[in-house]
Amino acid sequence: MILKDFHIHWARPDLFWAALPYIGVAALILLYRLYKTNRVVTFLAGPKKIKQVLQHYSYPKMLFKIGLFLAAMFFMSIALMRPQWNETDRPIAQEGRDVLIALDISRSMLAQDLKPDRLTFAKNKIKELVNSLKTERVGLLLFSGSTFLQCPLTDDKSAFNLFLDAIDVETISSGTTAIEKAIQEAIDQFKKTPERKNKLMVVFTDGEDFSSNLSQIKQEAAKIGLHIITVGVGTPEGAPIPLYDRNRKQTGHQLDRNSNVVISRMNDGILKRLAEDTGGIFVPITQNKDDIVKIKKFVVSFEKEHFEDKNIKQFEEQYHYPLLISFICLALEWLL
């Protein structure tokens, strides 16, 4: 954090408050020591004969030395706060990879074979993945029967997480899942930057798919060099799909035509084939971080590419000035 005050920017203002108690304790100890010393000197020599008995003893001088020592500590604390001024623009070369993350928001993602449900579990995994990809630009696609770009490619991880947090039960689509539409949207997005050599897509879905043209879309993805990482969300055993009312209260479970409860299971077959056909990998979602490690390892195996240079505001460090004052105070205290 950088705070601005009187045209001086402080990079670590918290360290001043951390050091302040030590300055206060030092002041109390030194003043108490001076008080005790002065009492002993007064008792032994008498208030009128101190200068005659102890020629080098001076109460004002000792008090001044204490002031110099405390001033030195104070300016050391100022230096710890890292005062800065003289603002300049500094170009930063950005390198990384573009990773488009697609999240299934069909109703089956509300199944609770992962706690608290598949959607929430997948969102938490996406946050872990994005936080681990420090230099990559990430984007967010939402898909079910249709697809829309929730967050364009960005290096602002905080903004990405805000878009991700906005997804909840109300975002869930009642339609069926069509992975082909998510891939087509990813292809369209990457075509906007044809100079990019590496095109990466991570699809979080339970694999329940009703695409009618997935085979052709996979060929088009392979043609432009789109590598698809599929993440299987759910378990083979599956779970019922809950239904909610407008107040987000569960009203029951989804039923089929015969009024039987529908059990949604993770379909890894289609996800494995999709990953293989596009030069990606299939990763089943896990309770630990094994899945994130595998995805990151695959992503970083691709060469970094240069992004547009970014100018950042930078201030020159000026901590040496208060350090110099602190040194002068200590030198004077030692000489007196």
Buried (B, 14 or more C-beta within 10 A) or exposed (E): EEEEEEEBBBBBBEBBEEBEEEBEEBBEEBEEEBEEEBEEBBEEBEEEEBEEEEEEBBEEEBEBBBBBBBBBBBBBBBBBBBBBEEEEEEEEEBEBBBBBBBBBBBBBBBBBBBEEBBBBBBBEBBBBBBEBBEEBBBBBBBBBEEBEBBBBBBBEBEEBBEBBEEBEBEBBBEEBBBBBBBBBBBBEBBEEEEEBEBBBBBBBBBBBBBBEEBEEBBEBBBEEBBBBBBBBBBBEEBBBBBBBEEEEEEEEBBEEEEEEEBBBBBBBEBBBBBBBBBEBBBBBBBEEEEBBEBBBEBBBEBEEBEBEEEEEEEBEEBBEEBBEBBBBBBEBBEEE
